[in-house]
Each structure stands twice: as structure tokens, then as C-alpha cells.
């Protein structure tokens, strides 16, 4: 039994401009999720990322919520079109078309790394589609892809990629606890979803300070203090650039807290999403 079947996710596909996009739907019992918006999960951009390999460790925390997980273009079971010189526009247009097909109600976006950049593009282009946003690990201020490029070079530079190679990647650059703490099944799952060896094929959406200042959705920036891709100074500058954001740092976690400590991560996420208090002030 697959992990998506075990947790009652239905695997679907839709056609976005010129490409197939895969998504996974879990409909919660209405009694357990009264009047809650749908939670949409967007994964990161590392090797073997996708909805299932990034969020599977936390599936048990999603059972009481109506949830949609999405494989972005170039990941999981979605197509991998040439993004050319406009990766931001292509990723944004694809996600907008998928969200429009789900219905008129705004959704909550919970995003990792690359997924956070795509979410920002949607919030700018079609703000009415989004209610609240949670962003983790996204390089928004002064993005530098050197670490990601080095990690990919190390992973793919020795020929065939094995499960232990993937475990080392996760433990060295995505988790704080190191490779020995990474479960075998997670490393195997990520290994099975590796699509491309290119460090740039998926594109890296970028934003100006002026654009960021126009995003006024309540947004939680939820970052691990050990994130090697984004410094705390960069996160705080990102926080100040948004009109309506809250910053929460997770001590002892790194770039992928959703898989290293899913209980702490999703407890914090859902507390924010379910809060009825309007977010109007910066919270450091």
C-alpha cells in the first residue's frame, strides 16, 4: 500500500499551460474540520523533492484537515517543460490554473523553499486565491544557490546515486541531526523521486522589494535556526519586507523541519492557520 493510499489521498492530474501537473487530495470529515479552508502543500526544490517525499513524515498530522498536495513542474509526477528565461511566470501560471480548477474559495498555502517562491508569485498575481501563507526555508532576500549547486554536484558527481548518498544529502544540508538520524524509508522515498541532475532546470523565481511590500496576506515565516540555505539576518529582512508577517524560529531544526520534527512543525503551522486573530503587527 502506498503512503498516499494509506492516508486516503487521491492522486489526480490536471493540464496546465502545455503540461501535466499532479496533485493529491485528502478530504477530511466535515465534523473534524468545520469551515476550515483547504490547506495546499508546496514542496521544496532539492533532488527527489515532491509532495510525497517532502511531506510524508507528517501525513498523520494532516488526517483531520482537507489537504491538497501538489507536485510542481519538474518534480514528482508532474511534467518537466523547458522553463526558459521565465521560471517565475511559468510556475505561477501553472499553480494559478490548478487552484482555479479547485473552486472559488481562497486556500491556505504551506510551502517549503521553492514552493514558497511559487506561492509569493501567486499571492502577487491573484491575491484573491490565497487566504494565509506559511513559508519555510525559502531564499527570498539575496538568494544564493551555491550551496544547492554544490550539494547536487556532490550527489550526482560519482555516478549512480544510492540510498546512502541521499541520506547523506538530507542529513548534511536539510536536517540538523545529521545523516544517522534520517530514516531509511525517507531516504529510499527521496531516491525514488529524483528526476533531474541539473541545478537550474526547475528555475528560481525572484522578487523585488517593491513586489514583496505589496503582499499583505497574513504570512508566517517558519524557519529552522540551523537552516544552511538562509541566514537569520536574511529571514529577518524578509520578515520586514512583508506588510503582514509573523516570524517564528525553530531551534534545533534546519531547512526541512516538516520532516525532521513534523509534530512541532505542523502544530505551529496549524496554530497560525486556525488563529482567528487578525495579524496586523510584526511579531519578532
NORCORWO-V498998 format. One record per helix or strand. SS is the DSSP state (hx for helix, st for strand). FROM is the first residue (numbers start at 0). LEN is the number of residues. If there is no record, write none. Layout:
ss: <SS & SS>
from: <FROM & FROM>
len: <LEN & LEN>
This chain:
ss: <hx & st & st & st & hx & st & hx & st & hx & hx & st & hx & hx & hx & hx & hx & st & hx & st & hx & hx & st>
from: <2 & 9 & 18 & 38 & 50 & 66 & 86 & 106 & 113 & 126 & 129 & 145 & 162 & 178 & 183 & 208 & 217 & 231 & 244 & 256 & 261 & 282>
len: <4 & 7 & 8 & 4 & 11 & 4 & 16 & 6 & 12 & 3 & 7 & 11 & 12 & 3 & 9 & 5 & 7 & 10 & 6 & 4 & 12 & 1>
